[in-house]
Amino acid sequence: MSPERSKIAQSENKIEKKFPFSLGDIIKFIGAFAVIIPLILGYIQYQQQVRENLDENFRAIVSGLSSERKQNRLASASNLGTFIKEGSPYYNEAVDILINTVSFESDIDVLQAIRSSLEKISFEDNKRIIQKLLKLEQNFFIYDEYLKVKLRTEQEIANKELQRYKELLAFTETPKTSLKENELELETYKNRYLASITRHMSLELSNKENPFRSELVAKFIVSFLSVARKNPMAGLELYQNSWNYVVLTDLKLPEINIYRSALSSTTISAVDFSHSKIEDTTFENSIIEDSNISHSTIHATLFNSIVSLKGTQFKGATLTDVFFYDSDLKGANFTGAKGLKPAYFYKARNLDQAVFDADFSNRLKQVDTISEADFMDYLCDSDLSPTRRAELSRDISGEASVRCD
């Protein structure tokens, strides 16, 4: 082989080593890609279409929750539960929508369907969902306070407008003063008074509806708490919540924090509230039986007019300005409780059938020497909030105020 041919052969070998694919192979690859790429693009488009259809279906179901027809709302509440499963892109959104629906839905069957759907959440999410529901119910508590203040303000405005209207009416009826300006002013105050009355009536309607909705949401939350019957749910927080007229039974809720809340006329049976913090709260007129409040810290709280405390444990609890006025203490156990004072048990019933440490039992005999005036003075010096002080004062004297100098 000539030197030139040898060089050409060596060059071809180098090219083959550098580019191991022949032109034919490259053409085959291009042909294969021409088939694969449309398949990939088709799959992507299919997935996008599926997601769009799923999204459209989800939005359609959600819109049904605001339908005027009960059957549509019932179906939507149930169908949203199908999106509450692990890996669902709509998991959190479906949960939040159902929670918010609780605030304005009043039909029991629809609420039951919402509860059934929410019960599909993972166990780890239970506490988070309940806290969201509590936050929702708290809004009613806050709005209730706002309504009371607003109603008083609107009533004062209406009274002033009416008084001014009457004065102008008397003024314009005299022959000397039937001037155009006075008539215009009279019409202005008349319209202002009517507008004030309209606002007041609207607030009155909201004021009547608000407690109903608050109680409905509270009962929904309590029914959802059934998960805490088998597995303890520690560390729940009630802040400005109203759990009046609800029934709490066989629940494990240790280390609960209850602050500025109301659990009046509530039935609490076999509930574990041990190691909890309770402050500025009322349990007035409630039944609390066979429950555990041991080793809790309780401050500025009312257990007044309790129907029964049978079997309830306050062992090792720390109580500061906690009053059991007119409550039946039969069967309650306060052994090891700290901070107890005779004044806390003023007018309490069946003290001899409650269990106390021996040294406090001797001190408790002083309760019979406390007069109503002495007790009222004690309330003034206590850490009770003005609201709690007024509630207890109303029970004692029929007046919702305590005069503290």
MIKOLDREN-850591 format. One record per residue (C-alpha): residue number from 1; x, y, z. Coordinates in Angstrom, 3 decimals. Layout:
% residues N
{i=NUM	X=X	Y=Y	Z=Z}
...
END
This chain:
% residues 405
{i=1	X=0.000	Y=0.000	Z=0.000}
{i=2	X=1.318	Y=3.379	Z=-0.967}
{i=3	X=2.111	Y=5.881	Z=1.767}
{i=4	X=-0.758	Y=8.116	Z=0.620}
{i=5	X=-3.331	Y=5.313	Z=0.801}
{i=6	X=-2.010	Y=4.352	Z=4.226}
{i=7	X=-2.510	Y=7.887	Z=5.506}
{i=8	X=-6.069	Y=7.972	Z=4.120}
{i=9	X=-6.903	Y=4.649	Z=5.810}
{i=10	X=-5.492	Y=5.878	Z=9.118}
{i=11	X=-7.582	Y=9.053	Z=8.857}
{i=12	X=-10.739	Y=7.027	Z=8.193}
{i=13	X=-9.996	Y=4.832	Z=11.217}
{i=14	X=-9.593	Y=7.918	Z=13.391}
{i=15	X=-12.901	Y=9.321	Z=12.146}
{i=16	X=-14.651	Y=6.014	Z=12.862}
{i=17	X=-13.209	Y=5.966	Z=16.371}
{i=18	X=-14.238	Y=9.578	Z=16.943}
{i=19	X=-17.704	Y=9.077	Z=15.451}
{i=20	X=-18.721	Y=5.453	Z=16.118}
{i=21	X=-22.136	Y=5.958	Z=14.434}
{i=22	X=-22.457	Y=5.754	Z=10.734}
{i=23	X=-24.673	Y=8.039	Z=8.699}
{i=24	X=-27.168	Y=5.208	Z=8.412}
{i=25	X=-27.301	Y=4.858	Z=12.188}
{i=26	X=-27.910	Y=8.581	Z=12.583}
{i=27	X=-30.764	Y=8.439	Z=10.091}
{i=28	X=-32.300	Y=5.568	Z=12.079}
{i=29	X=-32.019	Y=7.579	Z=15.339}
{i=30	X=-33.692	Y=10.574	Z=13.745}
{i=31	X=-36.476	Y=8.333	Z=12.513}
{i=32	X=-36.948	Y=6.893	Z=16.003}
{i=33	X=-37.070	Y=10.369	Z=17.583}
{i=34	X=-39.595	Y=11.410	Z=14.979}
{i=35	X=-41.864	Y=8.692	Z=16.360}
{i=36	X=-41.064	Y=9.116	Z=20.114}
{i=37	X=-41.320	Y=12.918	Z=20.362}
{i=38	X=-44.966	Y=13.083	Z=19.215}
{i=39	X=-45.760	Y=10.296	Z=21.694}
{i=40	X=-44.139	Y=12.255	Z=24.547}
{i=41	X=-45.883	Y=15.468	Z=23.552}
{i=42	X=-49.155	Y=13.602	Z=23.260}
{i=43	X=-48.727	Y=12.171	Z=26.764}
{i=44	X=-47.960	Y=15.619	Z=28.190}
{i=45	X=-51.025	Y=17.067	Z=26.487}
{i=46	X=-53.101	Y=14.180	Z=27.814}
{i=47	X=-51.894	Y=14.814	Z=31.367}
{i=48	X=-52.677	Y=18.510	Z=31.014}
{i=49	X=-56.151	Y=17.695	Z=29.755}
{i=50	X=-56.725	Y=15.272	Z=32.633}
{i=51	X=-55.613	Y=17.931	Z=35.140}
{i=52	X=-57.827	Y=20.558	Z=33.510}
{i=53	X=-60.802	Y=18.200	Z=33.598}
{i=54	X=-60.062	Y=17.327	Z=37.221}
{i=55	X=-59.735	Y=21.001	Z=38.115}
{i=56	X=-62.993	Y=21.795	Z=36.338}
{i=57	X=-64.704	Y=18.944	Z=38.178}
{i=58	X=-63.319	Y=20.152	Z=41.528}
{i=59	X=-64.543	Y=23.719	Z=40.937}
{i=60	X=-67.973	Y=22.460	Z=39.919}
{i=61	X=-68.245	Y=20.431	Z=43.134}
{i=62	X=-67.132	Y=23.397	Z=45.244}
{i=63	X=-69.716	Y=25.681	Z=43.639}
{i=64	X=-72.425	Y=23.255	Z=44.734}
{i=65	X=-71.755	Y=24.128	Z=48.388}
{i=66	X=-73.376	Y=27.531	Z=47.857}
{i=67	X=-76.451	Y=26.136	Z=46.119}
{i=68	X=-79.881	Y=26.970	Z=47.509}
{i=69	X=-80.886	Y=23.333	Z=47.079}
{i=70	X=-80.012	Y=21.107	Z=50.006}
{i=71	X=-79.398	Y=18.054	Z=47.800}
{i=72	X=-76.738	Y=19.911	Z=45.805}
{i=73	X=-74.946	Y=21.041	Z=48.965}
{i=74	X=-75.195	Y=17.540	Z=50.407}
{i=75	X=-73.692	Y=15.984	Z=47.260}
{i=76	X=-70.880	Y=18.545	Z=47.122}
{i=77	X=-69.986	Y=18.062	Z=50.795}
{i=78	X=-69.761	Y=14.298	Z=50.248}
{i=79	X=-67.922	Y=14.453	Z=46.911}
{i=80	X=-65.250	Y=16.798	Z=48.242}
{i=81	X=-64.212	Y=13.942	Z=50.507}
{i=82	X=-62.900	Y=12.095	Z=47.437}
{i=83	X=-60.182	Y=14.760	Z=47.129}
{i=84	X=-59.041	Y=14.274	Z=50.732}
{i=85	X=-56.534	Y=11.495	Z=50.282}
{i=86	X=-52.771	Y=11.162	Z=50.376}
{i=87	X=-51.101	Y=12.619	Z=47.310}
{i=88	X=-54.146	Y=14.560	Z=46.137}
{i=89	X=-53.203	Y=18.027	Z=44.803}
{i=90	X=-56.519	Y=19.291	Z=46.206}
{i=91	X=-56.099	Y=17.859	Z=49.729}
{i=92	X=-55.463	Y=21.125	Z=51.605}
{i=93	X=-57.827	Y=23.189	Z=49.473}
{i=94	X=-60.697	Y=20.726	Z=49.930}
{i=95	X=-60.148	Y=20.658	Z=53.700}
{i=96	X=-60.060	Y=24.465	Z=53.993}
{i=97	X=-63.199	Y=24.883	Z=51.879}
{i=98	X=-65.133	Y=22.391	Z=54.007}
{i=99	X=-63.972	Y=24.069	Z=57.228}
{i=100	X=-65.068	Y=27.506	Z=56.017}
{i=101	X=-68.422	Y=26.120	Z=54.891}
{i=102	X=-69.174	Y=25.109	Z=58.488}
{i=103	X=-69.472	Y=28.800	Z=59.446}
{i=104	X=-72.524	Y=29.478	Z=57.261}
{i=105	X=-74.131	Y=26.051	Z=56.767}
{i=106	X=-77.035	Y=25.389	Z=59.140}
{i=107	X=-78.507	Y=22.145	Z=57.799}
{i=108	X=-77.637	Y=19.215	Z=60.073}
{i=109	X=-77.476	Y=16.671	Z=57.232}
{i=110	X=-75.039	Y=18.796	Z=55.217}
{i=111	X=-72.896	Y=19.388	Z=58.310}
{i=112	X=-72.831	Y=15.644	Z=58.902}
{i=113	X=-71.653	Y=15.120	Z=55.309}
{i=114	X=-68.909	Y=17.718	Z=55.860}
{i=115	X=-67.830	Y=15.940	Z=59.022}
{i=116	X=-67.705	Y=12.578	Z=57.215}
{i=117	X=-65.500	Y=14.073	Z=54.504}
{i=118	X=-63.175	Y=15.748	Z=57.014}
{i=119	X=-62.790	Y=12.481	Z=58.919}
{i=120	X=-60.813	Y=11.177	Z=55.931}
{i=121	X=-57.831	Y=13.331	Z=56.907}
{i=122	X=-54.752	Y=11.647	Z=58.305}
{i=123	X=-54.571	Y=11.225	Z=62.090}
{i=124	X=-51.593	Y=13.582	Z=62.217}
{i=125	X=-53.765	Y=16.358	Z=60.744}
{i=126	X=-56.593	Y=16.040	Z=63.273}
{i=127	X=-55.207	Y=18.542	Z=65.761}
{i=128	X=-54.391	Y=21.073	Z=63.024}
{i=129	X=-57.911	Y=20.830	Z=61.584}
{i=130	X=-59.539	Y=21.163	Z=65.014}
{i=131	X=-57.455	Y=24.271	Z=65.737}
{i=132	X=-58.671	Y=25.763	Z=62.452}
{i=133	X=-62.258	Y=25.011	Z=63.450}
{i=134	X=-61.661	Y=26.598	Z=66.868}
{i=135	X=-60.285	Y=29.698	Z=65.158}
{i=136	X=-63.435	Y=29.806	Z=63.050}
{i=137	X=-65.669	Y=29.545	Z=66.126}
{i=138	X=-63.591	Y=32.200	Z=67.884}
{i=139	X=-64.678	Y=34.705	Z=65.235}
{i=140	X=-68.279	Y=34.374	Z=66.446}
{i=141	X=-67.139	Y=35.065	Z=70.022}
{i=142	X=-65.302	Y=38.226	Z=68.943}
{i=143	X=-68.147	Y=39.332	Z=66.671}
{i=144	X=-70.597	Y=38.899	Z=69.549}
{i=145	X=-68.644	Y=41.408	Z=71.651}
{i=146	X=-68.524	Y=43.806	Z=68.706}
{i=147	X=-72.290	Y=43.513	Z=68.162}
{i=148	X=-73.069	Y=44.325	Z=71.787}
{i=149	X=-70.956	Y=47.489	Z=71.684}
{i=150	X=-72.304	Y=48.480	Z=68.270}
{i=151	X=-75.916	Y=47.977	Z=69.381}
{i=152	X=-75.440	Y=50.244	Z=72.389}
{i=153	X=-73.810	Y=52.893	Z=70.200}
{i=154	X=-76.543	Y=52.778	Z=67.554}
{i=155	X=-79.242	Y=52.978	Z=70.225}
{i=156	X=-77.625	Y=56.097	Z=71.675}
{i=157	X=-77.380	Y=57.652	Z=68.208}
{i=158	X=-81.030	Y=56.828	Z=67.454}
{i=159	X=-82.151	Y=58.387	Z=70.742}
{i=160	X=-80.227	Y=61.589	Z=70.010}
{i=161	X=-81.570	Y=61.827	Z=66.458}
{i=162	X=-85.119	Y=61.267	Z=67.708}
{i=163	X=-84.745	Y=63.878	Z=70.430}
{i=164	X=-83.430	Y=66.443	Z=67.961}
{i=165	X=-86.228	Y=65.583	Z=65.522}
{i=166	X=-88.876	Y=66.141	Z=68.217}
{i=167	X=-87.309	Y=69.461	Z=69.183}
{i=168	X=-87.294	Y=70.657	Z=65.574}
{i=169	X=-90.840	Y=69.409	Z=65.047}
{i=170	X=-92.084	Y=71.463	Z=67.984}
{i=171	X=-90.033	Y=74.434	Z=66.800}
{i=172	X=-91.319	Y=74.433	Z=63.198}
{i=173	X=-94.950	Y=74.088	Z=64.281}
{i=174	X=-94.959	Y=77.593	Z=65.785}
{i=175	X=-96.199	Y=80.292	Z=63.336}
{i=176	X=-93.097	Y=82.447	Z=63.666}
{i=177	X=-90.622	Y=79.762	Z=62.779}
{i=178	X=-92.154	Y=77.807	Z=59.901}
{i=179	X=-89.184	Y=78.668	Z=57.725}
{i=180	X=-87.878	Y=76.691	Z=54.782}
{i=181	X=-84.503	Y=76.146	Z=56.477}
{i=182	X=-86.100	Y=74.608	Z=59.559}
{i=183	X=-88.265	Y=72.331	Z=57.450}
{i=184	X=-85.197	Y=71.107	Z=55.574}
{i=185	X=-83.349	Y=70.470	Z=58.833}
{i=186	X=-86.385	Y=68.632	Z=60.178}
{i=187	X=-86.430	Y=66.366	Z=57.120}
{i=188	X=-82.684	Y=65.756	Z=57.495}
{i=189	X=-82.991	Y=64.618	Z=61.113}
{i=190	X=-86.023	Y=62.515	Z=60.275}
{i=191	X=-84.024	Y=60.655	Z=57.605}
{i=192	X=-81.039	Y=60.301	Z=59.923}
{i=193	X=-83.252	Y=58.826	Z=62.631}
{i=194	X=-84.860	Y=56.354	Z=60.212}
{i=195	X=-81.418	Y=55.333	Z=58.906}
{i=196	X=-80.223	Y=54.770	Z=62.476}
{i=197	X=-83.267	Y=52.611	Z=63.245}
{i=198	X=-82.619	Y=50.545	Z=60.091}
{i=199	X=-79.002	Y=49.934	Z=61.126}
{i=200	X=-80.123	Y=49.015	Z=64.633}
{i=201	X=-82.661	Y=46.479	Z=63.339}
{i=202	X=-80.015	Y=44.894	Z=61.111}
{i=203	X=-77.640	Y=44.594	Z=64.070}
{i=204	X=-80.417	Y=43.115	Z=66.215}
{i=205	X=-80.977	Y=40.412	Z=63.600}
{i=206	X=-77.265	Y=39.582	Z=63.505}
{i=207	X=-77.131	Y=39.608	Z=67.298}
{i=208	X=-79.876	Y=36.981	Z=67.460}
{i=209	X=-78.363	Y=34.813	Z=64.728}
{i=210	X=-74.757	Y=34.934	Z=65.962}
{i=211	X=-75.204	Y=32.798	Z=69.144}
{i=212	X=-77.108	Y=30.185	Z=67.134}
{i=213	X=-74.306	Y=29.860	Z=64.578}
{i=214	X=-71.643	Y=29.891	Z=67.289}
{i=215	X=-73.357	Y=27.031	Z=69.117}
{i=216	X=-73.764	Y=25.096	Z=65.867}
{i=217	X=-70.047	Y=25.389	Z=65.063}
{i=218	X=-69.103	Y=24.470	Z=68.660}
{i=219	X=-71.219	Y=21.318	Z=68.495}
{i=220	X=-69.656	Y=20.453	Z=65.134}
{i=221	X=-66.171	Y=20.745	Z=66.667}
{i=222	X=-67.140	Y=18.600	Z=69.647}
{i=223	X=-68.557	Y=15.896	Z=67.384}
{i=224	X=-65.318	Y=15.976	Z=65.398}
{i=225	X=-63.375	Y=15.477	Z=68.652}
{i=226	X=-64.561	Y=11.867	Z=68.804}
{i=227	X=-61.119	Y=10.931	Z=67.474}
{i=228	X=-59.788	Y=11.811	Z=70.959}
{i=229	X=-61.748	Y=8.976	Z=72.563}
{i=230	X=-59.114	Y=6.387	Z=71.686}
{i=231	X=-56.030	Y=8.503	Z=71.103}
{i=232	X=-55.112	Y=11.426	Z=73.403}
{i=233	X=-55.046	Y=14.818	Z=71.719}
{i=234	X=-52.740	Y=16.899	Z=73.870}
{i=235	X=-52.183	Y=20.637	Z=73.752}
{i=236	X=-55.365	Y=21.940	Z=72.144}
{i=237	X=-55.892	Y=25.685	Z=72.600}
{i=238	X=-59.240	Y=27.310	Z=73.301}
{i=239	X=-58.967	Y=31.089	Z=73.171}
{i=240	X=-62.146	Y=33.157	Z=73.281}
{i=241	X=-64.206	Y=30.117	Z=72.365}
{i=242	X=-67.777	Y=29.449	Z=73.392}
{i=243	X=-68.624	Y=25.815	Z=74.159}
{i=244	X=-71.923	Y=26.509	Z=75.889}
{i=245	X=-74.585	Y=23.779	Z=75.864}
{i=246	X=-72.288	Y=21.132	Z=74.357}
{i=247	X=-71.659	Y=17.583	Z=75.564}
{i=248	X=-68.080	Y=16.365	Z=76.076}
{i=249	X=-67.905	Y=12.653	Z=76.837}
{i=250	X=-65.064	Y=10.121	Z=77.106}
{i=251	X=-62.388	Y=12.383	Z=75.650}
{i=252	X=-58.640	Y=12.435	Z=76.272}
{i=253	X=-57.626	Y=16.107	Z=76.067}
{i=254	X=-54.659	Y=16.507	Z=78.435}
{i=255	X=-52.561	Y=19.682	Z=78.551}
{i=256	X=-55.376	Y=21.711	Z=77.024}
{i=257	X=-55.099	Y=25.510	Z=77.254}
{i=258	X=-58.416	Y=27.263	Z=77.894}
{i=259	X=-58.283	Y=31.056	Z=78.051}
{i=260	X=-61.090	Y=33.637	Z=78.145}
{i=261	X=-63.655	Y=31.042	Z=77.101}
{i=262	X=-67.136	Y=29.955	Z=78.142}
{i=263	X=-68.255	Y=26.395	Z=78.878}
{i=264	X=-71.549	Y=27.236	Z=80.576}
{i=265	X=-74.416	Y=24.748	Z=80.862}
{i=266	X=-72.053	Y=22.153	Z=79.416}
{i=267	X=-72.005	Y=18.447	Z=80.219}
{i=268	X=-68.470	Y=17.160	Z=80.793}
{i=269	X=-68.260	Y=13.454	Z=81.564}
{i=270	X=-65.155	Y=11.254	Z=81.808}
{i=271	X=-62.924	Y=13.864	Z=80.173}
{i=272	X=-59.183	Y=14.078	Z=80.813}
{i=273	X=-58.140	Y=17.725	Z=81.301}
{i=274	X=-55.087	Y=16.831	Z=83.389}
{i=275	X=-51.960	Y=19.032	Z=83.350}
{i=276	X=-53.924	Y=21.839	Z=81.697}
{i=277	X=-53.973	Y=25.631	Z=81.966}
{i=278	X=-57.341	Y=27.298	Z=82.490}
{i=279	X=-57.696	Y=31.062	Z=82.887}
{i=280	X=-60.509	Y=33.643	Z=82.810}
{i=281	X=-63.083	Y=31.000	Z=81.903}
{i=282	X=-66.553	Y=30.132	Z=83.160}
{i=283	X=-68.096	Y=26.690	Z=83.707}
{i=284	X=-71.316	Y=28.115	Z=85.161}
{i=285	X=-74.314	Y=25.749	Z=85.475}
{i=286	X=-72.350	Y=22.832	Z=84.038}
{i=287	X=-72.221	Y=19.159	Z=84.975}
{i=288	X=-68.643	Y=17.920	Z=85.435}
{i=289	X=-68.503	Y=14.281	Z=86.467}
{i=290	X=-65.820	Y=11.575	Z=86.574}
{i=291	X=-63.355	Y=13.938	Z=84.932}
{i=292	X=-59.683	Y=14.567	Z=85.594}
{i=293	X=-58.439	Y=18.140	Z=86.091}
{i=294	X=-55.518	Y=17.035	Z=88.255}
{i=295	X=-52.165	Y=18.847	Z=88.206}
{i=296	X=-53.685	Y=21.720	Z=86.257}
{i=297	X=-53.128	Y=25.430	Z=86.793}
{i=298	X=-56.453	Y=27.265	Z=87.120}
{i=299	X=-56.618	Y=31.042	Z=87.492}
{i=300	X=-59.433	Y=33.623	Z=87.751}
{i=301	X=-62.080	Y=31.106	Z=86.711}
{i=302	X=-65.673	Y=30.375	Z=87.753}
{i=303	X=-67.066	Y=26.968	Z=88.643}
{i=304	X=-70.213	Y=28.580	Z=90.047}
{i=305	X=-73.622	Y=26.899	Z=90.224}
{i=306	X=-72.130	Y=23.576	Z=89.120}
{i=307	X=-74.866	Y=20.935	Z=89.164}
{i=308	X=-72.495	Y=18.071	Z=89.960}
{i=309	X=-68.764	Y=17.511	Z=90.475}
{i=310	X=-69.167	Y=13.861	Z=91.399}
{i=311	X=-66.000	Y=11.853	Z=90.779}
{i=312	X=-64.057	Y=14.831	Z=89.419}
{i=313	X=-60.405	Y=15.087	Z=90.432}
{i=314	X=-58.568	Y=18.331	Z=91.210}
{i=315	X=-55.647	Y=16.453	Z=92.773}
{i=316	X=-52.409	Y=18.423	Z=92.811}
{i=317	X=-53.974	Y=21.319	Z=90.908}
{i=318	X=-53.009	Y=24.936	Z=91.616}
{i=319	X=-56.028	Y=27.208	Z=92.053}
{i=320	X=-55.878	Y=31.010	Z=92.266}
{i=321	X=-59.098	Y=33.029	Z=92.513}
{i=322	X=-61.228	Y=30.074	Z=91.423}
{i=323	X=-64.761	Y=30.212	Z=92.832}
{i=324	X=-67.270	Y=27.411	Z=93.418}
{i=325	X=-70.169	Y=29.600	Z=94.566}
{i=326	X=-73.469	Y=27.689	Z=94.896}
{i=327	X=-71.933	Y=24.507	Z=93.454}
{i=328	X=-72.546	Y=20.944	Z=94.601}
{i=329	X=-69.135	Y=19.586	Z=95.641}
{i=330	X=-70.311	Y=16.108	Z=96.537}
{i=331	X=-67.734	Y=13.556	Z=95.384}
{i=332	X=-65.084	Y=16.071	Z=94.236}
{i=333	X=-61.473	Y=15.401	Z=95.238}
{i=334	X=-59.074	Y=18.280	Z=96.043}
{i=335	X=-56.311	Y=16.341	Z=97.810}
{i=336	X=-52.901	Y=17.876	Z=97.204}
{i=337	X=-54.444	Y=20.957	Z=95.605}
{i=338	X=-52.478	Y=24.159	Z=96.154}
{i=339	X=-53.638	Y=27.728	Z=96.757}
{i=340	X=-57.063	Y=26.846	Z=98.172}
{i=341	X=-58.827	Y=29.475	Z=100.299}
{i=342	X=-62.124	Y=29.232	Z=102.209}
{i=343	X=-63.558	Y=32.150	Z=100.198}
{i=344	X=-63.384	Y=30.048	Z=97.032}
{i=345	X=-66.116	Y=27.826	Z=98.480}
{i=346	X=-68.485	Y=30.542	Z=99.703}
{i=347	X=-72.059	Y=29.201	Z=99.642}
{i=348	X=-70.904	Y=25.921	Z=98.062}
{i=349	X=-73.012	Y=22.885	Z=98.941}
{i=350	X=-72.067	Y=19.462	Z=100.363}
{i=351	X=-68.582	Y=20.572	Z=101.360}
{i=352	X=-68.494	Y=17.766	Z=103.909}
{i=353	X=-68.825	Y=15.223	Z=101.080}
{i=354	X=-65.851	Y=16.544	Z=99.116}
{i=355	X=-62.306	Y=15.361	Z=99.831}
{i=356	X=-59.671	Y=17.871	Z=101.019}
{i=357	X=-56.345	Y=17.607	Z=102.802}
{i=358	X=-56.802	Y=17.557	Z=106.582}
{i=359	X=-55.212	Y=20.957	Z=107.220}
{i=360	X=-57.411	Y=22.715	Z=104.674}
{i=361	X=-60.519	Y=20.929	Z=105.954}
{i=362	X=-59.928	Y=22.675	Z=109.281}
{i=363	X=-59.441	Y=26.065	Z=107.607}
{i=364	X=-62.545	Y=25.517	Z=105.486}
{i=365	X=-64.699	Y=25.864	Z=108.600}
{i=366	X=-64.077	Y=29.616	Z=108.322}
{i=367	X=-66.337	Y=29.740	Z=105.267}
{i=368	X=-69.404	Y=29.940	Z=107.523}
{i=369	X=-68.145	Y=33.229	Z=108.971}
{i=370	X=-67.852	Y=34.972	Z=105.584}
{i=371	X=-70.627	Y=37.509	Z=104.989}
{i=372	X=-71.878	Y=38.572	Z=101.578}
{i=373	X=-70.220	Y=41.972	Z=102.030}
{i=374	X=-66.920	Y=40.294	Z=102.925}
{i=375	X=-67.179	Y=38.088	Z=99.869}
{i=376	X=-67.915	Y=41.042	Z=97.587}
{i=377	X=-64.829	Y=42.777	Z=98.968}
{i=378	X=-62.835	Y=39.651	Z=98.224}
{i=379	X=-64.097	Y=39.683	Z=94.625}
{i=380	X=-62.885	Y=43.264	Z=94.246}
{i=381	X=-59.402	Y=42.240	Z=95.342}
{i=382	X=-59.346	Y=39.136	Z=93.138}
{i=383	X=-57.878	Y=38.706	Z=89.652}
{i=384	X=-61.290	Y=38.006	Z=88.137}
{i=385	X=-61.913	Y=39.969	Z=84.954}
{i=386	X=-64.754	Y=42.533	Z=85.020}
{i=387	X=-66.856	Y=40.128	Z=82.944}
{i=388	X=-66.411	Y=37.194	Z=85.339}
{i=389	X=-66.899	Y=39.476	Z=88.347}
{i=390	X=-70.193	Y=40.725	Z=86.900}
{i=391	X=-71.373	Y=37.164	Z=86.197}
{i=392	X=-70.719	Y=36.060	Z=89.762}
{i=393	X=-72.189	Y=39.250	Z=91.215}
{i=394	X=-75.395	Y=38.677	Z=89.251}
{i=395	X=-75.693	Y=35.181	Z=90.744}
{i=396	X=-75.189	Y=36.474	Z=94.274}
{i=397	X=-77.118	Y=39.736	Z=94.413}
{i=398	X=-79.037	Y=39.863	Z=91.146}
{i=399	X=-76.995	Y=42.856	Z=90.002}
{i=400	X=-74.446	Y=42.468	Z=87.226}
{i=401	X=-71.937	Y=44.793	Z=88.845}
{i=402	X=-69.625	Y=44.900	Z=91.823}
{i=403	X=-68.852	Y=48.305	Z=93.277}
{i=404	X=-65.147	Y=48.327	Z=93.960}
{i=405	X=-63.711	Y=51.518	Z=95.467}
END
